[in-house]
């Protein structure tokens, strides 16, 4: 990317513009969400034991501790979760939700849910 810039001014302008676009996309996500099954046990990437009763989620890149409002695009039900794990690792999915979050969104009978997610 930097090799195509012809002056320092262009490098700064290019970086500022792409940084703003990246920040905007990092604040709002949309796609499919899945959830941890009722029998899942183990530790999260943050190092804590997974608790199905907490409102948590996995995301590939958001920092641990980030609060995200997740909304079902069809019903408009929403829940706030905290990122404490990495994933999902399946193309097209943006979040893996805890069982508590999935129950609140009433998605346990469907497995997958189309959502929008906004970083708070």
C-alpha positions as CSV (number, residue, x, y, z in Angstrom):
1,X,0.0,0.0,0.0
2,X,2.7,2.5,0.9
3,X,4.7,1.7,-2.2
4,X,2.0,3.3,-4.4
5,X,2.1,6.6,-2.5
6,X,4.3,9.3,-4.1
7,X,4.8,11.6,-1.2
8,X,4.5,11.8,2.6
9,X,1.4,13.8,2.2
10,X,-0.3,11.1,0.2
11,X,0.7,8.5,2.8
12,X,-0.8,10.4,5.6
13,X,-4.0,11.1,3.7
14,X,-4.4,7.5,2.6
15,X,-3.8,6.2,6.1
16,X,-6.2,8.7,7.7
17,X,-9.0,7.8,5.2
18,X,-8.6,4.0,5.5
19,X,-8.4,4.3,9.3
20,X,-11.7,6.0,9.5
21,X,-13.3,3.4,7.2
22,X,-11.9,0.6,9.3
23,X,-13.1,2.2,12.5
24,X,-16.6,2.7,11.1
25,X,-16.8,-1.0,10.1
26,X,-15.4,-2.1,13.5
27,X,-18.3,-0.3,15.3
28,X,-21.1,-2.0,13.3
29,X,-21.2,-5.6,12.1
30,X,-23.9,-7.6,10.4
31,X,-24.1,-11.2,9.5
32,X,-25.0,-14.6,11.1
33,X,-24.5,-15.4,14.7
34,X,-24.3,-18.8,16.2
35,X,-24.2,-19.8,19.9
36,X,-22.3,-22.2,22.2
37,X,-24.3,-25.4,22.8
38,X,-25.8,-26.3,26.2
39,X,-23.1,-28.9,26.8
40,X,-20.1,-26.8,25.9
41,X,-17.4,-26.6,28.6
42,X,-13.9,-25.1,28.4
43,X,-11.9,-22.0,28.7
44,X,-12.3,-18.9,26.5
45,X,-9.4,-17.3,24.7
46,X,-9.3,-14.7,27.5
47,X,-8.5,-17.5,29.9
48,X,-11.7,-17.7,31.9
49,X,-14.0,-20.7,32.2
50,X,-17.0,-20.4,29.8
51,X,-20.2,-19.6,31.8
52,X,-23.4,-20.3,29.8
53,X,-25.3,-17.9,32.2
54,X,-23.2,-14.9,31.4
55,X,-23.9,-12.6,28.4
56,X,-20.6,-13.1,26.5
57,X,-19.6,-13.6,22.9
58,X,-16.7,-14.6,20.7
59,X,-15.4,-12.3,17.9
60,X,-12.4,-12.7,15.7
61,X,-10.8,-9.3,16.3
62,X,-12.6,-7.1,18.8
63,X,-10.7,-6.5,22.0
64,X,-11.6,-8.6,25.0
65,X,-14.0,-6.7,27.2
66,X,-15.7,-4.9,24.3
67,X,-19.4,-4.4,24.9
68,X,-21.6,-5.1,21.9
69,X,-25.3,-4.7,21.4
70,X,-26.5,-7.6,19.3
71,X,-29.9,-7.2,17.6
72,X,-32.0,-9.8,15.8
73,X,-32.7,-8.2,12.4
74,X,-36.2,-9.8,12.2
75,X,-37.6,-9.4,15.7
76,X,-35.5,-6.5,16.8
77,X,-34.8,-8.2,20.1
78,X,-31.4,-7.2,21.4
79,X,-28.9,-8.1,24.1
80,X,-25.6,-6.6,25.3
81,X,-22.7,-9.0,25.4
82,X,-19.0,-8.8,26.4
83,X,-16.4,-10.2,24.0
84,X,-14.3,-12.8,25.9
85,X,-13.4,-15.3,23.3
86,X,-12.2,-15.7,19.7
87,X,-14.3,-17.0,16.9
88,X,-16.4,-17.9,15.0
89,X,-14.2,-19.5,12.5
90,X,-16.9,-20.3,9.9
91,X,-17.2,-18.0,6.9
92,X,-20.2,-15.6,7.1
93,X,-20.6,-15.8,10.9
94,X,-19.7,-12.6,12.9
95,X,-20.3,-13.8,16.5
96,X,-20.6,-16.8,18.7
97,X,-23.0,-16.0,21.5
98,X,-23.3,-17.5,25.0
99,X,-26.3,-19.7,25.8
100,X,-27.8,-16.9,28.0
101,X,-27.6,-14.4,25.1
102,X,-29.0,-17.0,22.6
103,X,-32.0,-17.6,24.9
104,X,-32.6,-13.9,25.3
105,X,-32.7,-13.5,21.5
106,X,-34.9,-16.7,21.3
107,X,-32.5,-18.3,18.8
108,X,-32.0,-21.7,20.4
109,X,-34.5,-23.4,18.2
110,X,-33.0,-22.0,15.0
111,X,-29.2,-22.3,15.7
112,X,-28.3,-19.3,13.5
113,X,-29.6,-15.8,13.6
114,X,-29.1,-12.8,11.3
115,X,-27.9,-10.0,13.4
116,X,-26.5,-6.5,13.5
117,X,-24.1,-5.7,16.2
118,X,-23.0,-2.3,17.4
119,X,-20.0,-1.7,19.7
120,X,-21.1,0.4,22.6
